Amino acid sequence: MPDAHEDKPIDVRIGRHELVVRQRYEAVSICNDILIGLWFVVGSVMFFSPAWSTTGTWLFLIGSVQMLVRPVIRLSRLVHVRRVRSRSGVGPAAHDTSWDF
């Protein structure tokens, strides 16, 4: 009979350091997502008035550019966790040079 827990991934491999790094990047990512939502909501409301439509367009542009920041945050987190792993001498990064996304 298969174990019910064998499909659940374990993220914490090297202890507290990796957990702290992941939590910090998660907080940055959440703040970024909130700002994206605000830009688009405020920009949408501004489209109701012709006098504010140019400003609303700029907010949509800012929100769109900020959406490009999302993968940069994720990639930064992966690189940072990789460095923490290699410095600690624990985990896959300490033993090989391949990227394991």
Buried (B, 14 or more C-beta within 10 A) or exposed (E): EEEEEEEEEEEEBBEEBBEEBBEEBEEBBEEBBEBBEBBBEBBEEBBEEEEBEEBBEEBBEBBEEBBEBEEEBEEEBBEBBBEBBBEBEBBBBEEEEEEEE
